[in-house]
């Protein structure tokens, strides 16, 4: 003799299962929007009272043991930015 079991397909059981699965899954968090925090100043420290400037590099540059790829945006002192422009390291905008 073989026995078979029938599955109950009541609407209440299905609704309860949907509620449980909806609660079990974590809510999707929206991606954080990038903040406008300025990157740290690299290279020589600017003189007191002088605001650092932001430059975009056009060539690979290593500063203080850290590599910056072309297209990287860094903040440097105005004097150092001038030297980088003279040597051709910054992109012309």
Buried (B, 14 or more C-beta within 10 A) or exposed (E): EEEEEEEEEEEEEEEEEEEEEEEEEEEEEEEEEEEEEEEEBBBEEBEEEEEBBEBBBBEEBEBEEEEBEEEBEBBBBBBBBBBBBEEEBBBEE
